[in-house]
Amino acid sequence: MMKTNETTILITGGSGFIGSNFIPHFMNKHPNYKIINLDNLTYAGNPLHLTEVSNLSNYHFIHGDIADEQLVTDIFERYDIHGVIHFAAESHVDRSINDAKQFIHTNVKGTMVLLQIAKNNWEQKHELHNRRFHHISTDEVYGSLGKTGKFTEATPYNPRNPYSASKAGSNMLAKSFGYTYGMNVIVTSSSNNYGPKQHQEKLIPTIIRKALNGEAIPIYGDGSNIRDWIYVLDHCKALDLVYHHGQSLEKYNIGGSNEQSNIAIAQQICSILDELVPELKTEHGISRYEELITFTKDRLGHDQRYAVDDQKLRTELGWQPVEEFHTGLQKTVEWYVNQWSRTKTH
Ligand SMILES: NC(=O)c1ccc[n+]([C@@H]2O[C@H](COP(=O)([O-])OP(=O)(O)OC[C@H]3O[C@@H](n4cnc5c(N)ncnc54)[C@H](O)[C@@H]3O)[C@@H](O)[C@H]2O)c1
């Protein structure tokens, strides 16, 4: 039987990298919430990453597209959705450079469909101002930095690839629903996440996989591009805080205060692997994994540097990241090595 006064939250894209780290953390912190995970399981979604919650009676998975108006309407009619935490996106810059179509479908149209249907449903219930729509976004919307400076929430959007353009578009759509209809919208823009459960095509899993296979580790250009890296669980904790305590219509940046060049990341991973899996080096005919690093043709329009000023989140909501990069990276590498060993033995 449906319990009354139950808080039901619609999470989109919960089977992806950040979502599948967020859901177990969030459900553990708020065991009274009912979670609906709407995900269409693209190549980036992996239901196995949610096995720790999939049997819980307050977790429900719905396989479907966020841009499917009928499906999203049915979900809002069937469940009394108190809030939306919207992760679902096409998220890989390189794929957007090859073909932007799906990025516009999911990131722009999908976000619009969710906003529109949430608005209509909450308006009918006279709950438009109370129920929250939390849109998850990226620091990439701000463009690229030179050697100095950081993105603040006041930095104008200046996206420079189709992925970041689609995310900037969706951020603006979300904010517009707040200004136009008085919807309780909040947007967070986080820096690059690292940690377990990320799809193998992304930088850190690629470096680890290639090294373990004894293949060339591809690094774009001269490896000098800098990103501000945050451990995924620190991001999840920030999202929980902002979802519950952030100010409606505000933007919050979430960063790791941890700038690393791509080449520095590759070198640190290789050193960890040197200690963790020394036996494979002989098999691959190398004395250090670093010997596998290879510089490749640069990504088109490759943004040089991102750095995030997250003072607003720290000052207003008392958040700060707790994971040190060297411990977070060690845990991350260990997780991927375990996954890799499992696939080798099966
Ligand atoms: N990974 C990062 O470093 C990072 C940094 C900042 C912001 N973000 C943002 O965080 C969010 C989550 O990122 P991620 O790294 O977990 O992405 P991801 O690519 O790992 O996962 C995306 C998830 O969305 C699902 N999805 C895609 N299209 C869908 C659709 N049309 N309908 C329903 N589900 C769909 C996929 O199946 C997948 O489970 C994204 O909005 C991304 O822009 C990511």
The ligand as an ORCA input file, in Angstrom:
! r2SCAN-3c Opt
* xyz 0 1
  N      31.413     13.322    -15.121
  C      31.801     14.548    -14.833
  O      32.994     14.802    -14.592
  C      30.795     15.665    -14.762
  C      31.221     16.904    -14.287
  C      30.273     17.920    -14.153
  C      28.958     17.706    -14.482
  N      28.568     16.500    -14.968
  C      27.139     16.325    -15.285
  O      26.634     15.358    -14.382
  C      25.618     14.585    -15.012
  C      25.958     13.115    -14.911
  O      27.232     12.909    -15.530
  P      27.868     11.456    -15.624
  O      29.321     11.627    -15.741
  O      27.301     10.602    -14.570
  O      27.289     10.990    -17.050
  P      27.221      9.533    -17.662
  O      27.383      9.712    -19.129
  O      28.122      8.592    -16.949
  O      25.727      9.052    -17.340
  C      24.609      9.622    -17.963
  C      23.400      8.756    -17.640
  O      22.262      9.343    -18.274
  C      21.544      8.325    -18.967
  N      20.874      8.943    -20.114
  C      21.450      9.478    -21.219
  N      20.503      9.934    -22.063
  C      19.310      9.694    -21.475
  C      17.963      9.929    -21.848
  N      17.648     10.527    -23.012
  N      16.982      9.544    -21.006
  C      17.263      8.922    -19.827
  N      18.527      8.684    -19.420
  C      19.531      9.055    -20.232
  C      22.593      7.300    -19.383
  O      22.028      6.028    -19.630
  C      23.522      7.313    -18.172
  O      23.073      6.405    -17.191
  C      25.524     15.094    -16.442
  O      24.446     15.985    -16.513
  C      26.850     15.810    -16.671
  O      26.697     16.844    -17.600
  C      29.450     15.467    -15.110
*
